Amino acid sequence: MLARCLTGIAVALSLVLAVPAATAAEDGAKQATANGSQSGLRVPRFVSLKSNRVNVRRGPSTDQAIVWVFARAGLPVEIIAEADNWRRVRDSEGADGWVFHSLLSGRRTVLISPWSKGKEAVALYGRRSTGSHAVAQLQSGVLGNVASCDGEWCELTVGDYSGYVEQSKLWGVYRGEEINN
């Protein structure tokens, strides 16, 4: 009987001692959720790659296997989760994996309609209007630098060309998102 009581007391003590630790972890998770992420930045959000070689891992650690390698600086990726200094990113094809935060940049870039796979060119207009003259025709997958977006149109620089593209034809900005660089 005494042994049974002591065991019950030990179990009760371990439960009481475990509660503050669990509560602290829950508070941290609630705070990260309230801030949108551990970094305090909004999740999801778009960023771009800093380097021509960025390893994408299965999990948030260098101990995790490399599942593929991005090979083009400036590509836009969407951050969909954060864990310490690691960011879970998704590419324009929907594949996702973990990247170390220092390999990412806040510089905003876009891909021209990557879903169309080269089937249609997208006009880069001189003004925010489809009635404006086309400065250039951009093929699917072309990379552009974002100067600004008003929720319907984005001002881009693509190589030596500058102009406007309908926001719905871009991957790397959200529909209706406004950007003022």
C-alpha positions as CSV (number, residue, x, y, z in Angstrom):
1,M,0.0,0.0,0.0
2,L,2.8,2.4,0.9
3,A,4.6,1.6,-2.3
4,R,1.4,2.3,-4.2
5,C,1.0,5.7,-2.5
6,L,4.6,6.7,-3.2
7,T,4.2,5.7,-6.8
8,G,1.1,7.8,-7.1
9,I,2.9,10.7,-5.4
10,A,5.8,10.4,-7.8
11,V,3.5,10.3,-10.8
12,A,1.6,13.4,-9.5
13,L,4.9,15.2,-8.9
14,S,6.1,14.4,-12.4
15,L,2.9,15.7,-13.9
16,V,3.0,18.9,-11.8
17,L,6.7,19.5,-12.8
18,A,5.9,18.8,-16.4
19,V,3.1,21.4,-16.6
20,P,5.3,24.5,-16.5
21,A,7.7,23.2,-19.2
22,A,4.7,22.3,-21.5
23,T,3.1,25.7,-20.8
24,A,6.4,27.5,-21.6
25,A,6.6,25.6,-24.9
26,E,3.0,26.3,-25.7
27,D,3.5,30.0,-24.9
28,G,6.5,30.1,-27.3
29,A,4.4,28.5,-30.0
30,K,1.5,30.9,-29.4
31,Q,3.9,33.9,-29.6
32,A,5.4,32.6,-32.8
33,T,1.9,32.2,-34.2
34,A,0.8,35.6,-33.0
35,N,3.9,37.2,-34.7
36,G,3.3,35.1,-37.9
37,S,6.7,33.3,-37.4
38,Q,9.7,32.9,-35.2
39,S,11.4,35.8,-37.1
40,G,8.5,38.1,-36.5
41,L,7.9,38.3,-40.3
42,R,4.7,37.3,-42.0
43,V,4.4,33.6,-43.1
44,P,3.8,32.9,-45.9
45,R,5.9,35.5,-47.8
46,F,7.9,35.6,-50.9
47,V,11.7,36.1,-50.9
48,S,14.5,35.3,-53.4
49,L,17.6,33.2,-53.5
50,K,20.9,35.0,-52.7
51,S,23.2,32.4,-54.3
52,N,23.6,30.4,-57.5
53,R,23.8,27.3,-55.3
54,V,21.3,26.8,-52.6
55,N,20.9,23.3,-51.0
56,V,17.3,22.3,-50.2
57,R,17.1,19.8,-47.3
58,R,14.5,17.3,-46.1
59,G,14.4,19.0,-42.7
60,P,15.7,22.0,-40.8
61,S,19.3,20.9,-40.1
62,T,22.6,20.3,-41.9
63,D,22.2,16.7,-40.7
64,Q,19.2,16.3,-43.1
65,A,19.6,15.0,-46.6
66,I,19.9,17.4,-49.5
67,V,16.9,16.7,-51.7
68,W,17.8,19.1,-54.5
69,V,19.9,22.2,-55.3
70,F,18.6,25.5,-56.6
71,A,21.1,26.7,-59.3
72,R,20.0,30.3,-60.0
73,A,20.4,33.4,-57.8
74,G,17.3,35.6,-57.7
75,L,14.7,32.9,-58.1
76,P,11.6,33.7,-56.1
77,V,10.5,31.2,-53.4
78,E,7.7,31.3,-50.9
79,I,8.5,30.9,-47.2
80,I,5.8,28.6,-45.8
81,A,7.3,27.8,-42.3
82,E,10.2,28.7,-40.0
83,A,12.2,26.7,-37.5
84,D,15.0,28.6,-35.8
85,N,17.4,29.8,-38.6
86,W,15.7,27.5,-41.2
87,R,13.0,28.4,-43.7
88,R,10.7,25.9,-45.4
89,V,10.3,27.2,-48.9
90,R,8.1,26.3,-51.9
91,D,9.1,26.9,-55.5
92,S,7.0,27.8,-58.5
93,E,6.4,24.1,-59.2
94,G,5.1,23.4,-55.7
95,A,8.1,21.5,-54.4
96,D,9.2,22.3,-50.9
97,G,12.1,21.8,-48.5
98,W,14.3,23.6,-46.0
99,V,16.9,26.3,-46.6
100,F,19.2,28.1,-44.2
101,H,18.0,31.7,-43.7
102,S,21.2,33.4,-44.8
103,L,20.8,32.0,-48.3
104,L,17.6,34.0,-48.8
105,S,17.1,37.7,-49.6
106,G,14.2,40.0,-49.0
107,R,14.7,41.3,-52.6
108,R,11.5,40.7,-54.6
109,T,11.6,39.0,-57.9
110,V,9.0,37.2,-60.0
111,L,8.8,34.5,-62.7
112,I,6.6,35.2,-65.7
113,S,3.7,32.7,-65.8
114,P,5.8,29.6,-65.1
115,W,2.6,27.5,-65.2
116,S,2.2,28.1,-68.9
117,K,5.5,26.3,-69.7
118,G,6.5,28.5,-72.7
119,K,3.1,28.3,-74.4
120,E,2.3,32.0,-74.3
121,A,4.3,35.2,-74.1
122,V,3.3,37.9,-71.6
123,A,3.5,41.5,-72.7
124,L,5.6,44.0,-70.7
125,Y,3.6,47.2,-71.2
126,G,4.9,50.8,-71.2
127,R,2.0,51.8,-68.8
128,R,-0.5,50.1,-66.5
129,S,-2.9,49.2,-69.3
130,T,-3.4,46.5,-71.8
131,G,-4.1,49.3,-74.3
132,S,-0.6,50.6,-73.9
133,H,2.2,49.6,-76.3
134,A,4.2,46.5,-75.5
135,V,7.8,47.2,-74.6
136,A,8.7,43.5,-74.8
137,Q,7.2,40.0,-75.0
138,L,8.3,37.9,-72.1
139,Q,8.5,34.1,-72.3
140,S,7.3,31.8,-69.5
141,G,9.9,31.4,-66.8
142,V,11.7,34.7,-67.4
143,L,13.0,36.3,-64.2
144,G,12.1,39.9,-63.4
145,N,13.0,42.3,-60.6
146,V,10.0,43.9,-58.9
147,A,10.1,47.7,-58.5
148,S,6.5,48.0,-57.3
149,C,3.0,46.5,-57.4
150,D,-0.4,48.2,-56.9
151,G,-2.5,45.0,-56.5
152,E,-3.3,44.7,-60.2
153,W,0.0,45.6,-62.0
154,C,3.6,45.2,-61.1
155,E,6.4,47.4,-62.4
156,L,9.3,45.2,-63.4
157,T,12.8,45.4,-64.7
158,V,13.8,42.5,-67.0
159,G,17.3,42.8,-68.4
160,D,17.4,46.2,-70.2
161,Y,13.6,46.5,-70.3
162,S,11.3,48.2,-67.8
163,G,7.5,48.2,-67.8
164,Y,4.3,46.8,-66.3
165,V,2.9,43.3,-66.2
166,E,-0.5,42.2,-64.9
167,Q,0.0,40.8,-61.4
168,S,-2.1,37.7,-62.1
169,K,0.6,36.6,-64.7
170,L,3.4,36.5,-62.1
171,W,4.7,34.0,-59.6
172,G,6.5,35.6,-56.7
173,V,3.8,38.1,-55.7
174,Y,0.4,37.5,-54.2
175,R,-2.8,38.6,-56.0
176,G,-3.8,42.0,-54.7
177,E,-0.5,42.5,-52.9
178,E,1.0,46.0,-52.9
179,I,4.7,46.5,-52.9
180,N,6.5,49.8,-52.8
181,N,10.3,49.5,-53.0
